[in-house]
Amino acid sequence: MAETAKPKTAAKTAAKPKAAPKASVPKKPAATAKKAPVSKAMVKAAPAKGKTENVTAKVKSDMNDFKAKATDSAKAAAEKGKERATEAVGSIGKLIRDSAATIDENVGKQYGDYARGAADAVDGFATKLDAKDVDALAEDARQFVRKSPAIAIGAAAAVGFVLARLFRSGGKDS
């Protein structure tokens, strides 16, 4: 019986093959992995991390300075433009008032009174324009455009047409 027992145990072991041990692949350490070659110019071109932050801060500071100067220049130009517009509107009011006497003589007193009323309205507008700050005028313009954009576009087109005519006529005289 001893002989018959041995083949049975051998058969059991033969039915279950043993798993082969896994082959280990040697890994390269990180230090020995190949890196892209870095030229000296690239090393010089890339600033250190602290330098990058300094450059970024300087650029932001320069941009803020430029923005402040541009804002100041725009406000100064707007003030100058407001003064010129006030003078021009005042001159128009004076012109209308001066021509009211001629209108009285040629057309009639009633139409002369209309001209004087128009001159008063223009003078009132010039006074309001002179009294307001540029920022307040800009806000008033924004509100007007929001309330009636069609009128604003029409007025802008009319002003553009008048300015174009003025520039063309000014160019021919020179």
ZAKOLRO-41922 format. One record per residue (C-alpha): residue in three letters; residue number from 1; x, y, z. Coordinates in steps of 0.1 Angstrom, whole numbers, plus 5000, padded with zeros to 4 digits. Layout:
! residues N
+---------+-----+------+------+------+
: residuo : num :   xx :   yy :   zz :
+---------+-----+------+------+------+
:     ALA : NUM :    X :    Y :    Z :
...
+---------+-----+------+------+------+
//
This chain:
! residues 174
+---------+-----+------+------+------+
: residuo : num :   xx :   yy :   zz :
+---------+-----+------+------+------+
:     MET :   1 : 5000 : 5000 : 5000 :
:     ALA :   2 : 5028 : 5023 : 5005 :
:     GLU :   3 : 5035 : 5022 : 4969 :
:     THR :   4 : 5000 : 5031 : 4959 :
:     ALA :   5 : 4999 : 5060 : 4983 :
:     LYS :   6 : 5029 : 5076 : 4968 :
:     PRO :   7 : 5015 : 5080 : 4933 :
:     LYS :   8 : 4984 : 5096 : 4946 :
:     THR :   9 : 5003 : 5124 : 4964 :
:     ALA :  10 : 5024 : 5128 : 4934 :
:     ALA :  11 : 4993 : 5132 : 4912 :
:     LYS :  12 : 4979 : 5158 : 4935 :
:     THR :  13 : 5010 : 5178 : 4933 :
:     ALA :  14 : 5012 : 5175 : 4896 :
:     ALA :  15 : 4977 : 5188 : 4891 :
:     LYS :  16 : 4984 : 5221 : 4908 :
:     PRO :  17 : 5014 : 5237 : 4891 :
:     LYS :  18 : 5033 : 5261 : 4911 :
:     ALA :  19 : 5033 : 5298 : 4900 :
:     ALA :  20 : 5065 : 5309 : 4885 :
:     PRO :  21 : 5082 : 5337 : 4904 :
:     LYS :  22 : 5078 : 5371 : 4888 :
:     ALA :  23 : 5108 : 5384 : 4869 :
:     SER :  24 : 5119 : 5416 : 4884 :
:     VAL :  25 : 5128 : 5444 : 4860 :
:     PRO :  26 : 5155 : 5466 : 4874 :
:     LYS :  27 : 5143 : 5503 : 4876 :
:     LYS :  28 : 5165 : 5532 : 4869 :
:     PRO :  29 : 5169 : 5556 : 4897 :
:     ALA :  30 : 5156 : 5591 : 4890 :
:     ALA :  31 : 5191 : 5605 : 4890 :
:     THR :  32 : 5202 : 5583 : 4861 :
:     ALA :  33 : 5171 : 5590 : 4839 :
:     LYS :  34 : 5180 : 5610 : 4808 :
:     LYS :  35 : 5169 : 5646 : 4808 :
:     ALA :  36 : 5167 : 5670 : 4778 :
:     PRO :  37 : 5199 : 5689 : 4774 :
:     VAL :  38 : 5199 : 5724 : 4788 :
:     SER :  39 : 5220 : 5750 : 4771 :
:     LYS :  40 : 5237 : 5778 : 4789 :
:     ALA :  41 : 5215 : 5804 : 4771 :
:     MET :  42 : 5184 : 5787 : 4785 :
:     VAL :  43 : 5199 : 5788 : 4820 :
:     LYS :  44 : 5207 : 5825 : 4817 :
:     ALA :  45 : 5173 : 5833 : 4802 :
:     ALA :  46 : 5153 : 5817 : 4829 :
:     PRO :  47 : 5154 : 5841 : 4859 :
:     ALA :  48 : 5154 : 5827 : 4894 :
:     LYS :  49 : 5120 : 5824 : 4911 :
:     GLY :  50 : 5125 : 5855 : 4933 :
:     LYS :  51 : 5136 : 5876 : 4904 :
:     THR :  52 : 5104 : 5866 : 4885 :
:     GLU :  53 : 5082 : 5879 : 4913 :
:     ASN :  54 : 5102 : 5911 : 4914 :
:     VAL :  55 : 5098 : 5917 : 4877 :
:     THR :  56 : 5061 : 5909 : 4879 :
:     ALA :  57 : 5056 : 5934 : 4907 :
:     LYS :  58 : 5076 : 5960 : 4888 :
:     VAL :  59 : 5055 : 5955 : 4856 :
:     LYS :  60 : 5023 : 5958 : 4877 :
:     SER :  61 : 5036 : 5990 : 4893 :
:     ASP :  62 : 5046 : 6005 : 4860 :
:     MET :  63 : 5012 : 5997 : 4845 :
:     ASN :  64 : 4994 : 6013 : 4875 :
:     ASP :  65 : 5016 : 6044 : 4871 :
:     PHE :  66 : 5008 : 6045 : 4834 :
:     LYS :  67 : 4971 : 6041 : 4841 :
:     ALA :  68 : 4972 : 6070 : 4866 :
:     LYS :  69 : 4990 : 6092 : 4842 :
:     ALA :  70 : 4966 : 6084 : 4814 :
:     THR :  71 : 4936 : 6091 : 4836 :
:     ASP :  72 : 4951 : 6124 : 4847 :
:     SER :  73 : 4958 : 6134 : 4811 :
:     ALA :  74 : 4923 : 6124 : 4800 :
:     LYS :  75 : 4907 : 6144 : 4828 :
:     ALA :  76 : 4929 : 6175 : 4819 :
:     ALA :  77 : 4919 : 6172 : 4783 :
:     ALA :  78 : 4882 : 6168 : 4793 :
:     GLU :  79 : 4884 : 6199 : 4815 :
:     LYS :  80 : 4900 : 6219 : 4786 :
:     GLY :  81 : 4873 : 6206 : 4763 :
:     LYS :  82 : 4846 : 6215 : 4787 :
:     GLU :  83 : 4859 : 6251 : 4790 :
:     ARG :  84 : 4860 : 6254 : 4752 :
:     ALA :  85 : 4825 : 6240 : 4749 :
:     THR :  86 : 4812 : 6264 : 4775 :
:     GLU :  87 : 4828 : 6293 : 4757 :
:     ALA :  88 : 4814 : 6281 : 4724 :
:     VAL :  89 : 4779 : 6277 : 4737 :
:     GLY :  90 : 4781 : 6311 : 4754 :
:     SER :  91 : 4792 : 6326 : 4721 :
:     ILE :  92 : 4762 : 6311 : 4704 :
:     GLY :  93 : 4739 : 6325 : 4730 :
:     LYS :  94 : 4755 : 6360 : 4725 :
:     LEU :  95 : 4752 : 6356 : 4687 :
:     ILE :  96 : 4715 : 6348 : 4690 :
:     ARG :  97 : 4709 : 6376 : 4714 :
:     ASP :  98 : 4727 : 6401 : 4692 :
:     SER :  99 : 4707 : 6390 : 4661 :
:     ALA : 100 : 4674 : 6394 : 4680 :
:     ALA : 101 : 4673 : 6431 : 4673 :
:     THR : 102 : 4678 : 6425 : 4636 :
:     ILE : 103 : 4650 : 6399 : 4637 :
:     ASP : 104 : 4628 : 6425 : 4654 :
:     GLU : 105 : 4633 : 6449 : 4625 :
:     ASN : 106 : 4631 : 6425 : 4596 :
:     VAL : 107 : 4606 : 6398 : 4607 :
:     GLY : 108 : 4587 : 6413 : 4637 :
:     LYS : 109 : 4590 : 6417 : 4675 :
:     GLN : 110 : 4574 : 6384 : 4682 :
:     TYR : 111 : 4602 : 6365 : 4664 :
:     GLY : 112 : 4628 : 6386 : 4681 :
:     ASP : 113 : 4613 : 6376 : 4714 :
:     TYR : 114 : 4616 : 6339 : 4703 :
:     ALA : 115 : 4653 : 6346 : 4695 :
:     ARG : 116 : 4658 : 6362 : 4730 :
:     GLY : 117 : 4641 : 6332 : 4746 :
:     ALA : 118 : 4664 : 6309 : 4727 :
:     ALA : 119 : 4694 : 6329 : 4737 :
:     ASP : 120 : 4684 : 6327 : 4774 :
:     ALA : 121 : 4680 : 6289 : 4771 :
:     VAL : 122 : 4715 : 6286 : 4755 :
:     ASP : 123 : 4730 : 6309 : 4781 :
:     GLY : 124 : 4714 : 6288 : 4809 :
:     PHE : 125 : 4728 : 6256 : 4793 :
:     ALA : 126 : 4763 : 6272 : 4792 :
:     THR : 127 : 4760 : 6281 : 4829 :
:     LYS : 128 : 4749 : 6246 : 4838 :
:     LEU : 129 : 4778 : 6232 : 4817 :
:     ASP : 130 : 4803 : 6254 : 4834 :
:     ALA : 131 : 4790 : 6246 : 4869 :
:     LYS : 132 : 4792 : 6208 : 4865 :
:     ASP : 133 : 4823 : 6187 : 4870 :
:     VAL : 134 : 4836 : 6165 : 4841 :
:     ASP : 135 : 4828 : 6133 : 4860 :
:     ALA : 136 : 4792 : 6146 : 4866 :
:     LEU : 137 : 4789 : 6154 : 4829 :
:     ALA : 138 : 4802 : 6120 : 4819 :
:     GLU : 139 : 4776 : 6103 : 4842 :
:     ASP : 140 : 4748 : 6125 : 4828 :
:     ALA : 141 : 4759 : 6114 : 4793 :
:     ARG : 142 : 4758 : 6077 : 4803 :
:     GLN : 143 : 4723 : 6081 : 4818 :
:     PHE : 144 : 4711 : 6099 : 4787 :
:     VAL : 145 : 4724 : 6072 : 4764 :
:     ARG : 146 : 4708 : 6045 : 4786 :
:     LYS : 147 : 4675 : 6062 : 4786 :
:     SER : 148 : 4673 : 6071 : 4749 :
:     PRO : 149 : 4700 : 6054 : 4728 :
:     ALA : 150 : 4684 : 6062 : 4694 :
:     ILE : 151 : 4685 : 6100 : 4702 :
:     ALA : 152 : 4721 : 6096 : 4714 :
:     ILE : 153 : 4732 : 6079 : 4682 :
:     GLY : 154 : 4714 : 6105 : 4661 :
:     ALA : 155 : 4730 : 6133 : 4680 :
:     ALA : 156 : 4765 : 6117 : 4677 :
:     ALA : 157 : 4760 : 6113 : 4639 :
:     ALA : 158 : 4749 : 6150 : 4637 :
:     VAL : 159 : 4779 : 6162 : 4657 :
:     GLY : 160 : 4802 : 6140 : 4636 :
:     PHE : 161 : 4788 : 6155 : 4604 :
:     VAL : 162 : 4792 : 6191 : 4617 :
:     LEU : 163 : 4827 : 6184 : 4629 :
:     ALA : 164 : 4836 : 6168 : 4595 :
:     ARG : 165 : 4823 : 6199 : 4577 :
:     LEU : 166 : 4843 : 6222 : 4600 :
:     PHE : 167 : 4875 : 6202 : 4595 :
:     ARG : 168 : 4870 : 6201 : 4557 :
:     SER : 169 : 4864 : 6238 : 4555 :
:     GLY : 170 : 4893 : 6246 : 4578 :
:     GLY : 171 : 4916 : 6225 : 4556 :
:     LYS : 172 : 4908 : 6245 : 4524 :
:     ASP : 173 : 4915 : 6279 : 4540 :
:     SER : 174 : 4951 : 6269 : 4549 :
+---------+-----+------+------+------+
//
